Amino acid sequence: MGVVRKTQSVSLVLEAFKADSKAISVIDLVDRFNDKINKTTVYRVLDRLEDDGVLHSFLGVNGIKWYAPCKDCSEHKHSDVHPHFQCTDCGKIDCLNVDITIPKLPNREVVGAQVLIQGKCEACCN
């Protein structure tokens, strides 16, 4: 699809990720922009940014979709195969910078995988 032009909606969503270094849920984004962008536009912008390799998405607890900035991705290939950690106390989600190996499965082609690790974050442990 590709982000052809940087509209006000695209700029607002990108600024949210520049200001926040952690993953942001789609629910938080819709609430945050409720008075500026309608829900459909938020979803459309997120889909475009994911298609362009700017953001990646994953499912957190309760099936809520979260988004985080990509590193070294493009519209042709997402290279963000890493686990995420969600704090069971505060709900914060972080991308973990650790390598994981996706197994090769006989007679199947794996095109993606999601690993969500749950526990207490550093702030909640102290």
Secondary structure, DSSP 8 states (H G I E B T S, - for coil): ----S--HHHHHHHHHHHH--S-EEHHHHHHHTTTTS-HHHHHHHHHHHHHTTSEEEEE-GGG-EEEEE-SS--SS-------EEEETTT--EEE----------TT--------EEEE--HHHH-
